[in-house]
Amino acid sequence: MSTLQKTIFGLCILALTACQNITTTEPSYVVQVSLGGWEKAEYTAEEVIGRIDTVNSLIPVEKVIIGWSKEKEIYKSVGEYLHSKDISMLLWLPVFAETDAVCDNSPALDLWGNIPANYNLTEGEGFSFNCTSDPHNSENIINLYDSLFSDCGFDGVFLDRIRTQSFVGGTGGVLGCGCPACAERFREEGVDLEAVKAEYEAKGDSFFSVTGYTPSGGFVFENPVAAGYFKAKGHIVSSSVAAIADSLRSRGLEIGMDLYAPFLSQFVGQDYEILSRHADFIKPMLYRKTTAPAGMAFEYEMLLKSAPDATGYSEFKMDVDFLKSQLEAMKAAPCAKYPGIEINYRAGVAETSPEYVRESLSTVMQYGYDGAVLSWNIMEAPDAHIDCLR
């Protein structure tokens, strides 16, 4: 054998050895089970267990997020099954919306003292928000867990509705809360809400004009008053969420958080840097097919419709490249990352397909994150949307 042949042979042996040492990590999935509103669960424990058992036979399920009915026996039965399969159970708990049926809350107000418009998707999903600064509202959430759910066997809590209203409620939806408690919190951040209101009334839509956008930094506001306002808003809302998360963690609970896509988060008060330091994992909602709140294209369209004369906003095509930009934007978060992809099908709301699900999840897995959340209701996901992930 010549020297060249020996060299080539040696390189081949090294390559084969390297290939044998490569291990592939199977993706880890979190699934969500929406039981509907507070009063009556839309599914029985047997139906939930049967569905999860089927899904778990096709793909590895690590955690189940379930809520938020008050029917405790469902959680106890489902939890017993999940724990027998070494699957964690997290309570799906809304924080600053959807709790009016079980708590006495103070509502969020816009800068003019009005309650912004809401968006009624289904019963129990009204997207009507409460003040994030009122300590009574935060205490309600802790008391809600302690009184209703602490003995149900939950391993953690998944915090939803941890934001303010979006442009779904018009410009007043994002220009708030303007109650006295929030005004004081803004003053502590160096922002005078009366000055913000005056600036918006003088500038109109141009108050929201931007000079650019980057996935890592978000939108750059042209108006310094607007820039200061949204930065302070992120600090105020996210700090309130962090305090709730810390209190629940002190009870030995894992904490997950439902977040807007990074490019929209600054409008609703979600500061990724703050929130990710108080979460065990985050679930950015990277919904490209959802025509409802949190759907990326839907929310962006609401922004453009609410402030049509604002300048600097690019056209975002909801393709794989845009999905990658959002996955890139969350890289710096110090906690575990489970991007959320909608896999349930609902006509007119989430018209997904196996091809869309597979494309989205294969893109997510390229980033080496901890897994993905199959959103937002595994009970409404066609079998083909699960089977395509095997």
C-alpha atoms as one frame of an Amber mdcrd trajectory, in Angstrom:
protein
   0.000   0.000   0.000   1.430   3.381  -1.002   1.894   6.247   1.432  -1.021
   8.107  -0.198  -3.275   5.047   0.097  -2.320   4.628   3.764  -3.143   8.295
   4.410  -6.529   8.038   2.721  -7.270   4.777   4.565  -6.379   6.406   7.876
  -8.615   9.396   7.209 -11.517   7.084   6.356 -11.062   5.184   9.631 -11.054
   8.488  11.541 -14.206   9.633   9.754 -16.009   6.365  10.480 -14.994   6.551
  14.130 -16.259  10.132  14.359 -19.582   9.134  12.821 -19.971   6.310  15.346
 -19.434   8.781  18.176 -22.154  11.166  16.984 -25.342  11.019  19.051 -28.584
  12.496  17.840 -30.851  14.102  20.407 -34.499  13.301  19.915 -36.597  16.478
  20.098 -38.463  17.025  23.350 -42.057  18.175  23.134 -44.381  20.029  25.470
 -48.089  19.783  24.668 -50.917  22.051  25.735 -54.413  20.933  26.702 -57.024
  23.680  26.719 -59.933  22.727  28.963 -61.819  25.933  28.172 -63.040  28.455
  30.741 -63.216  28.260  34.525 -66.579  26.638  35.087 -66.954  23.493  32.993
 -64.134  21.566  31.372 -64.637  20.784  27.706 -63.018  17.349  28.077 -63.084
  14.578  30.652 -59.964  13.222  32.314 -60.377  10.008  30.301 -60.467  11.943
  27.029 -57.345  13.931  27.944 -55.450  10.832  29.071 -56.441   8.935  25.931
 -55.257  11.748  23.683 -51.949  12.229  25.450 -51.364   8.473  25.452 -51.820
   8.418  21.682 -49.561  11.423  21.153 -46.876  10.052  23.482 -46.822   6.813
  21.488 -45.898   8.833  18.396 -43.545  11.493  19.776 -41.775  11.968  23.141
 -43.845  14.160  25.466 -41.851  15.809  28.273 -44.447  18.129  29.822 -48.180
  18.759  29.599 -49.595  22.250  30.159 -53.261  21.980  31.140 -55.918  24.433
  32.348 -57.743  26.332  33.462 -61.008  24.741  34.601 -61.714  24.632  38.350
 -62.576  20.908  38.158 -59.760  19.612  40.342 -60.452  15.917  39.875 -59.445
  16.163  36.215 -55.965  17.346  37.168 -55.577  14.690  39.835 -56.487  11.896
  37.417 -54.440  13.279  34.534 -51.501  13.972  36.859 -51.490  10.399  38.159
 -51.308   9.102  34.596 -48.622  11.600  33.531 -46.399  10.909  36.512 -46.617
   7.170  35.788 -45.123   8.016  32.384 -42.494  10.379  33.863 -44.213  13.391
  32.262 -44.489  16.690  34.141 -47.841  18.466  34.579 -47.982  22.270  34.607
 -51.030  24.374  35.412 -51.979  26.703  32.581 -52.652  29.871  34.572 -53.756
  33.203  33.061 -52.413  36.200  34.968 -53.546  39.631  33.752 -56.589  38.527
  31.743 -59.337  35.871  31.831 -59.547  35.847  35.641 -62.531  38.152  36.178
 -64.840  35.160  36.730 -62.841  34.057  39.770 -61.143  37.254  41.026 -62.083
  40.827  41.822 -59.577  42.752  39.686 -58.846  46.367  38.809 -58.903  46.771
  35.014 -56.136  48.239  32.885 -56.851  51.744  31.570 -55.404  53.619  28.647
 -53.688  56.986  29.144 -57.075  58.721  28.964 -58.646  56.605  31.693 -60.677
  54.363  29.380 -60.803  50.561  29.274 -59.374  49.509  25.882 -61.402  47.353
  23.518 -60.935  43.618  23.868 -61.117  40.718  21.435 -63.507  37.865  22.108
 -62.089  34.752  20.468 -64.183  32.187  22.332 -65.900  31.963  25.696 -63.199
  32.273  28.333 -60.824  33.948  25.889 -61.843  37.592  25.951 -58.388  39.191
  26.106 -59.639  41.894  28.470 -56.658  42.953  30.580 -56.173  44.022  34.175
 -53.685  46.478  35.641 -50.219  44.965  36.028 -49.146  47.379  38.796 -51.991
  46.905  41.278 -50.577  44.539  43.939 -54.091  43.246  44.614 -54.240  41.815
  41.071 -50.957  39.984  41.596 -52.033  38.699  44.998 -55.189  37.335  43.378
 -53.118  35.042  41.158 -51.076  33.645  44.034 -54.225  33.118  46.105 -55.915
  31.478  43.132 -53.171  28.883  42.895 -53.065  28.288  46.646 -56.834  27.943
  47.067 -57.768  25.973  43.956 -54.752  24.119  42.591 -52.055  23.564  45.209
 -53.299  20.051  46.058 -53.784  18.843  42.466 -50.301  17.424  41.890 -48.874
  20.098  39.622 -45.121  20.137  39.021 -45.169  23.695  37.772 -47.138  26.651
  36.505 -47.277  28.036  32.989 -47.997  31.775  33.147 -50.150  33.112  30.315
 -51.514  36.616  29.608 -48.434  38.186  31.192 -48.682  41.415  29.241 -50.872
  44.390  28.425 -53.371  44.666  25.609 -51.902  44.850  22.104 -52.954  46.841
  19.036 -55.987  44.534  18.962 -57.388  47.223  21.283 -56.213  50.054  19.000
 -53.510  52.515  20.031 -55.167  52.762  23.444 -54.426  49.074  23.883 -50.678
  49.649  23.951 -50.758  53.137  25.501 -51.498  51.950  29.014 -52.024  51.218
  31.758 -52.574  54.820  32.815 -54.072  54.351  36.279 -52.543  56.193  39.285
 -50.576  53.108  40.396 -49.017  52.740  36.949 -48.365  56.488  36.685 -46.314
  56.232  39.878 -44.387  53.227  38.546 -43.621  55.159  35.329 -42.431  58.159
  37.353 -40.002  55.856  39.137 -38.707  54.905  35.680 -38.308  58.584  34.743
 -41.372  58.744  32.493 -44.250  61.224  32.908 -47.424  59.684  31.452 -48.999
  63.134  31.008 -46.055  64.077  28.793 -46.455  60.818  26.844 -50.138  61.524
  26.339 -49.432  65.092  25.204 -46.767  63.881  22.795 -49.107  61.323  21.243
 -51.908  63.888  20.922 -49.484  66.287  19.189 -47.831  63.737  16.886 -50.621
  61.278  16.164 -49.569  58.113  14.357 -46.034  59.413  13.896 -45.575  58.856
  17.638 -45.121  55.188  16.662 -42.774  55.824  13.710 -39.542  53.811  13.719
 -36.179  54.180  12.034 -35.336  50.512  11.812 -35.657  47.007  13.167 -33.253
  44.250  14.139 -34.180  40.856  15.619 -31.862  41.410  18.583 -32.875  45.001
  19.358 -36.449  45.236  18.098 -37.900  48.426  16.632 -36.000  51.693  17.053
 -38.467  54.494  17.748 -37.931  57.831  16.041 -39.557  59.733  18.901 -37.483
  59.683  22.131 -40.640  60.018  24.248 -42.067  56.875  22.639 -38.758  55.062
  23.083 -38.631  55.961  26.777 -42.250  55.006  27.312 -42.000  51.512  25.798
 -38.717  50.775  27.545 -40.226  51.738  30.904 -43.374  49.772  30.138 -41.293
  46.649  29.582 -39.590  47.117  32.936 -42.849  47.710  34.813 -44.944  44.876
  33.367 -42.129  42.326  33.375 -41.104  43.157  36.943 -44.666  42.471  38.100
 -44.631  39.139  36.277 -41.231  38.312  37.776 -42.551  38.859  41.310 -45.460
  36.474  40.681 -43.109  33.893  39.173 -40.727  34.119  42.128 -43.556  33.659
  44.600 -44.810  30.546  42.826 -41.290  29.147  42.492 -40.901  29.446  46.266
 -43.622  26.774  46.421 -41.315  24.373  44.582 -42.910  24.890  41.180 -41.307
  24.973  37.742 -42.133  28.234  35.939 -42.931  28.515  32.231 -43.926  31.717
  30.464 -46.019  32.413  27.376 -44.383  35.239  25.413 -45.155  37.250  22.317
 -42.842  36.814  19.358 -39.734  38.941  19.992 -40.533  41.503  17.273 -43.830
  42.454  18.959 -42.961  41.990  22.620 -41.907  45.580  23.341 -45.404  46.874
  22.533 -47.080  44.699  25.192 -44.559  45.166  27.995 -42.626  41.913  27.714
 -38.933  42.442  28.353 -37.263  39.143  27.440 -34.156  39.943  29.472 -36.132
  40.395  32.692 -38.643  37.601  32.158 -36.143  34.930  31.143 -34.219  35.452
  34.386 -37.326  34.472  36.359 -38.492  31.540  34.216 -37.332  27.960  33.939
 -38.431  28.065  30.316 -40.040  30.486  27.908 -42.420  29.744  25.072 -42.345
  32.503  22.444 -45.503  32.183  20.339 -44.154  31.887  16.802 -47.568  31.519
  15.227 -47.450  32.084  11.477 -50.909  30.674  10.712 -52.984  32.208  13.504
 -55.465  34.958  12.665 -56.154  35.847  16.313 -54.276  37.484  19.216 -50.603
  36.373  19.361 -50.626  35.386  15.685 -47.578  37.185  14.310 -49.085  38.384
  11.024 -52.412  39.178  12.694 -50.861  41.320  15.423 -48.584  43.113  12.984
 -51.572  43.904  10.761 -53.381  45.340  13.806 -50.369  47.606  14.435 -50.389
  48.906  10.862 -54.163  49.423  10.894 -54.110  51.204  14.260 -51.349  53.639
  13.248 -51.584  53.808   9.424 -49.505  56.983   9.136 -46.614  55.684  11.238
 -43.499  55.246   9.113 -40.555  52.861   9.041 -42.410  49.566   9.325 -41.252
  46.971   6.818 -43.329  44.255   5.240 -42.640  40.981   7.013 -43.288  37.845
   5.027 -44.209  35.036   7.406 -41.857  32.537   5.820 -39.115  30.298   7.196
 -36.554  33.108   7.028 -38.712  35.273   9.270 -39.242  32.343  11.626 -35.458
  31.974  11.803 -35.067  35.671  12.644 -37.356  35.209  15.642 -35.583  32.052
  16.752 -32.307  33.953  16.510 -33.712  36.831  18.570 -34.363  34.637  21.616
 -30.871  33.127  21.709 -29.610  35.279  24.573 -32.330  34.174  27.023 -30.561
  32.436  29.943 -33.382  29.952  30.599 -34.589  26.944  28.605 -36.274  27.791
  25.304 -39.285  25.949  23.921 -40.621  27.901  20.911 -44.361  27.545  20.436
 -45.742  26.377  17.083 -49.472  26.036  16.564 -50.431  22.512  15.523 -54.135
  22.535  16.342 -56.517  23.240  13.500 -59.419  25.666  13.772 -61.136  26.955
  10.633 -60.687  30.702  10.244 -58.336  30.893  13.215 -55.489  28.391  12.795
 -55.620  26.772   9.388 -52.526  24.650   9.789 -51.375  21.631   7.794 -48.929
  18.740   8.293 -46.549  20.460   5.877 -46.630  23.687   7.902 -46.140  21.843
  11.190 -43.207  19.826   9.898 -41.577  22.861   8.260 -41.902  24.927  11.430
 -40.707  22.246  13.844 -37.766  21.194  11.666 -36.684  24.842  11.575 -36.995
  25.137  15.357 -34.893  22.011  15.902 -32.046  23.450  13.821 -31.340  25.887
  16.654 -30.593  23.233  19.248 -33.070  24.640  21.746 -34.469  22.497  24.545
 -37.569  21.483  22.624 -40.826  22.944  21.360 -44.352  23.530  22.595 -47.085
  22.063  20.420 -49.667  24.822  20.706 -52.210  25.602  21.745 -54.545  22.621
  22.139 -53.452  19.071  21.458 -57.117  18.032  21.660 -57.785  19.944  18.423
 -54.680  18.759  16.588 -55.391  16.370  13.705 -53.524  13.063  13.925 -51.681
  13.922  10.715 -50.153  16.976  12.446 -48.603  14.678  15.057 -47.738  11.747
  12.848 -45.694  13.962  10.522 -43.268  14.674  13.376 -42.197  11.068  13.851
